[in-house]
Amino acid sequence: MTAEVVKNLKSAVCFLMAASCLSFIISCADAGESGTPADAGDKAEPSSTAEVALEFSGANALTFVYEQLAMGPRTSKDARQIKLRDRLAEKLKALGFTVEIQPLAGTGGMGAGVNFYNVIATLDSPVNTKYRIFGAHYDTIPIAPNDPDISKRGTPIDGANDGASGVAVLMELARVVSAKKAALKHSIKLIFFDGEDFYTGTDNMFYGSRYFAGKLSKADIATIEYFILLDMIGDADLNIYQDINSLNAYPALTTKIFAAAERLGLKGFYASPKYQIIDDHIPFINAGVPSAVLIDFDFPYWHTISDTGDKVSAASLEQCGKLVEYLVFEN
């Protein structure tokens, strides 16, 4: 991911922060990038139905973080993400999901012509055919542009938080959904995007999400209730704020999510805007899909070789996992 970072919303001063080849546009923009109307139809508060019995295990999720790390860097430029692609498909099929591997060739930027693969897992509910979609990227960046040691900036990172954490939460969510599918009142899709972190700069990122969202027809969009992206959500010191792009485009959805976090007593979530994030949710916003991102952009080891397993905590994974489990099963 990259971001337009709003450090101080009361300030009208916009400045540039650069880290090696990676740049951030820092702005005080007030309108969603897509110009998409606000989602007036979404409920701003979590439903008042009976409490959902939450079964998400942060320990299980952390185990899958380490399983990914054991595969080494999951970089797309040299097809090193394929082992994880196949592992995801295998596990999801075993849990009863319908799984599609969506191949695509990169267009534009440094990933032009590169083979990428989205993994799409679907579990349909006869009660409600509209989809609640949750996504994460499973690739890792092939360099470490933010590493304080300049000599190590060409090194592929482990990506324990930036990649593995979101994937691990979705996979543990898949286990929980499979075990409780009799109680499922909404159809679910889990999407694992490839090519989010192909390189730095927005022209060289988001290949999988841009392709998926670009393929959506009006009829497809009508079947989607919302899309929520998880990225960098395993930091032991968890601080997840509202994304300004999500809040501007679909304010009721973001409000709903953070109200649910408050209801669940999740201490790592703060219902105030801080960063303007450009990530895999932006193509969905641009397509007209109610969307939001959950991300801890205060992670100090982002795009460094220190993004390792010891920086990720089961407790943080469990906070995010319980939130998305709640959202899956609420009415």
C-alpha positions in Angstrom: 0.0 0.0 0.0 0.9 3.7 -0.3 -0.8 6.6 1.3 -1.8 10.2 1.2 -1.1 10.8 4.9 -3.0 13.4 6.9 -1.0 13.9 10.0 -2.9 16.8 11.4 -6.4 17.4 10.1 -6.6 20.9 11.7 -3.6 22.0 9.6 -4.0 23.2 6.0 -0.3 22.6 5.3 0.4 19.8 2.9 3.9 18.4 2.6 5.9 15.7 0.9 7.6 12.8 2.7 9.8 10.6 0.6 11.4 7.2 1.5 13.8 6.1 -1.2 11.9 5.4 -4.4 8.6 5.4 -2.5 6.7 8.6 -2.3 3.6 9.7 -0.4 1.3 12.4 -1.3 0.2 14.2 1.8 -2.9 16.2 1.5 -5.8 17.7 3.2 -8.2 16.6 0.5 -11.9 16.6 1.6 -13.5 14.6 -1.2 -13.3 10.9 -2.0 -11.0 10.2 -4.9 -13.6 8.5 -6.8 -16.3 11.1 -6.5 -18.6 8.3 -5.5 -21.7 9.5 -3.5 -21.9 8.7 0.1 -23.6 5.4 1.0 -26.7 6.9 2.6 -28.4 3.5 2.6 -25.8 1.9 4.9 -26.6 1.6 8.6 -24.3 3.8 10.7 -24.6 1.5 13.8 -24.1 -2.2 14.2 -27.3 -4.2 14.3 -29.1 -4.6 17.6 -29.6 -8.3 17.1 -28.5 -10.8 19.7 -24.7 -10.8 20.4 -22.7 -12.9 18.0 -20.7 -15.7 19.7 -17.2 -15.0 18.5 -14.8 -17.9 17.9 -11.9 -16.3 16.1 -8.5 -17.5 17.4 -5.6 -15.1 17.2 -3.3 -18.0 18.0 -4.5 -19.8 15.0 -4.0 -16.7 12.8 -0.5 -16.2 14.1 0.4 -19.8 13.3 -0.6 -19.1 9.7 1.5 -16.0 9.7 4.5 -18.2 10.4 3.5 -20.7 7.9 3.6 -18.0 5.3 7.0 -16.8 6.5 8.4 -20.3 6.2 7.8 -20.0 2.4 10.2 -17.0 2.2 9.3 -13.8 0.3 6.1 -14.2 -1.7 7.2 -11.9 -4.5 5.2 -11.8 -7.8 8.0 -10.7 -10.1 9.7 -14.1 -9.8 6.6 -16.2 -9.2 7.5 -16.9 -5.6 3.9 -16.2 -4.6 2.6 -19.3 -6.3 3.4 -21.7 -3.4 1.2 -19.6 -1.1 -1.5 -19.2 -3.9 -1.8 -23.0 -4.0 -1.8 -23.4 -0.3 -4.6 -20.9 0.1 -6.7 -22.6 -2.5 -6.1 -26.0 -0.9 -7.1 -24.9 2.6 -10.1 -22.9 1.4 -11.5 -25.8 -0.7 -11.1 -28.1 2.3 -13.2 -25.7 4.3 -16.0 -25.9 1.8 -15.5 -22.7 -0.1 -15.8 -22.5 -3.9 -12.4 -21.4 -5.0 -11.4 -19.6 -8.2 -7.9 -18.8 -9.3 -8.2 -15.6 -11.3 -5.2 -15.2 -13.6 -4.3 -11.8 -15.1 -1.4 -10.2 -16.9 -0.2 -6.9 -15.5 -0.9 -3.8 -17.5 1.2 -0.7 -17.1 4.1 0.1 -14.9 6.9 -2.3 -14.0 4.4 -5.2 -13.7 3.3 -5.0 -17.3 3.1 -8.5 -18.8 3.8 -10.2 -15.4 1.5 -13.1 -14.5 -0.6 -12.4 -11.4 -3.2 -14.6 -9.7 -6.1 -13.5 -7.4 -7.5 -16.2 -5.2 -11.3 -15.8 -4.8 -13.2 -17.9 -2.2 -17.0 -17.9 -2.1 -19.5 -19.3 0.3 -23.1 -18.6 -0.7 -26.0 -18.3 1.7 -29.5 -19.3 0.6 -30.8 -16.6 3.0 -29.2 -13.6 1.3 -27.4 -13.7 -2.0 -25.7 -10.2 -1.5 -22.0 -10.5 -0.8 -20.0 -9.2 2.1 -16.5 -9.2 0.7 -13.3 -9.2 2.7 -9.9 -8.9 1.1 -6.1 -8.9 1.7 -3.0 -9.0 -0.5 -0.8 -12.1 -0.3 2.2 -11.0 -2.2 5.2 -9.2 -0.6 7.4 -6.4 -1.9 10.8 -7.5 -3.5 12.7 -4.6 -1.9 13.0 -2.8 1.5 12.8 0.8 0.4 12.3 2.2 3.9 15.1 0.2 5.7 17.4 2.5 7.7 20.3 0.5 6.4 20.7 1.7 2.8 22.7 -1.4 1.9 19.7 -3.6 2.6 17.1 -1.7 0.6 17.3 -4.1 -2.3 16.5 -7.1 0.0 13.0 -8.8 -0.2 11.2 -8.5 3.1 9.5 -11.2 5.1 6.3 -9.3 5.1 5.0 -10.6 8.4 2.7 -7.7 8.9 2.6 -6.3 5.3 0.9 -9.2 3.6 0.9 -12.1 6.0 -1.2 -10.6 8.8 -4.2 -9.8 6.6 -4.0 -13.2 4.9 -3.8 -15.0 8.2 -6.9 -13.2 9.6 -8.9 -14.1 6.5 -7.9 -17.7 6.6 -8.8 -18.0 10.3 -12.1 -16.2 9.4 -12.6 -18.9 6.7 -12.3 -21.6 9.3 -14.8 -19.9 11.6 -17.3 -19.3 8.8 -17.0 -22.9 7.7 -17.7 -24.1 11.2 -20.7 -21.8 11.7 -22.0 -21.7 8.2 -25.5 -22.9 9.4 -25.8 -19.5 11.1 -24.6 -17.6 8.0 -27.2 -15.1 6.8 -25.1 -13.4 4.1 -23.1 -14.7 1.2 -19.4 -14.2 1.7 -16.4 -13.7 -0.6 -12.8 -13.7 0.6 -10.3 -12.3 -2.0 -6.6 -12.7 -1.8 -5.1 -10.1 -4.2 -1.8 -10.5 -6.0 0.4 -7.7 -7.2 -0.4 -5.2 -4.5 3.2 -4.8 -3.6 4.9 -5.5 -6.9 7.2 -2.5 -6.4 6.9 1.1 -5.2 4.8 3.8 -6.7 1.1 3.5 -7.5 1.8 2.6 -11.2 3.5 -0.5 -10.0 1.0 -1.7 -7.4 -2.6 -2.9 -7.0 -2.6 -5.1 -10.1 -4.9 -7.8 -8.7 -7.5 -5.4 -7.2 -7.6 -3.1 -10.2 -8.2 -6.1 -12.4 -10.9 -7.6 -10.2 -12.8 -4.3 -9.7 -12.4 -3.4 -13.4 -14.2 -6.6 -14.4 -17.2 -5.9 -12.2 -20.4 -5.2 -14.2 -23.3 -3.1 -12.9 -25.1 -6.4 -12.2 -22.1 -7.7 -10.2 -21.9 -4.5 -8.2 -25.6 -4.8 -7.4 -24.8 -8.1 -5.6 -22.2 -6.6 -3.3 -23.2 -5.2 0.1 -19.7 -3.9 0.9 -16.0 -4.6 0.6 -13.6 -4.4 3.5 -9.8 -4.6 3.0 -7.4 -5.8 5.7 -3.8 -4.7 5.5 -1.1 -4.5 8.1 -3.3 -5.4 11.0 -1.0 -7.5 13.1 1.2 -4.9 14.8 1.7 -5.7 18.5 1.1 -2.0 19.2 -2.2 -1.9 17.3 -3.5 1.5 16.2 -6.2 1.4 13.5 -7.7 4.8 12.6 -10.4 5.6 10.1 -9.1 6.0 6.5 -10.0 9.4 5.0 -10.6 8.0 1.5 -13.0 5.4 2.9 -14.7 8.0 5.2 -15.2 10.5 2.4 -16.6 8.0 -0.2 -18.7 5.8 2.1 -18.9 7.4 5.6 -21.7 5.2 6.9 -19.8 2.0 6.3 -16.7 3.3 8.1 -18.8 4.5 10.9 -20.6 1.1 11.1 -17.3 -0.7 11.3 -15.8 1.4 14.1 -19.0 1.4 16.0 -18.9 -2.4 15.9 -15.2 -2.2 17.2 -16.4 0.0 20.1 -19.2 -2.4 20.9 -16.8 -5.3 21.0 -14.4 -3.3 23.2 -11.5 -3.5 20.8 -8.8 -1.2 22.2 -6.7 -1.0 19.0 -9.4 0.9 17.0 -9.9 4.7 17.1 -13.0 6.2 15.6 -11.2 9.3 14.2 -9.6 9.9 10.8 -5.8 10.1 10.5 -4.4 8.8 7.2 -5.5 9.0 3.6 -4.7 5.6 2.3 -4.3 4.4 -1.2 -4.6 0.6 -1.2 -6.6 -2.2 -2.8 -9.9 -0.7 -1.7 -9.5 2.3 -4.1 -10.4 0.4 -7.3 -13.6 -0.8 -5.5 -14.5 2.7 -4.5 -13.9 3.9 -8.0 -16.2 1.1 -9.3 -19.0 2.3 -7.0 -18.7 -0.5 -4.4 -19.1 0.6 -0.7 -15.6 0.0 0.6 -13.3 0.6 3.5 -9.8 -0.3 4.6 -8.6 -1.4 8.1 -4.9 -0.6 8.4 -2.4 0.3 11.0 -0.2 2.8 9.2 1.8 3.6 12.3 3.8 0.4 11.9 7.4 1.5 12.1 8.8 -1.5 10.2 6.8 -1.0 7.1 8.8 -1.9 4.0 11.9 -2.8 6.0 13.7 -6.1 6.6 12.5 -5.8 10.2 8.9 -6.7 9.2 9.3 -10.1 10.8 7.2 -12.4 12.8 8.2 -11.1 16.2 6.5 -7.8 15.3 3.1 -9.4 14.9 0.9 -10.4 17.9 -1.9 -12.9 18.3 -3.8 -10.4 20.3 -3.8 -7.8 17.5 -4.8 -10.4 14.9 -7.6 -11.5 17.2 -9.0 -8.0 17.6 -9.3 -7.6 13.8 -10.5 -11.2 13.4 -13.3 -10.8 16.0 -14.4 -7.6 14.3 -14.7 -9.1 10.9 -16.3 -12.3 12.3 -18.9 -10.0 14.0 -19.5 -8.2 10.7 -19.9 -11.5 8.8 -22.6 -12.9 11.2 -24.5 -9.8 12.2 -27.9 -9.3 10.6 
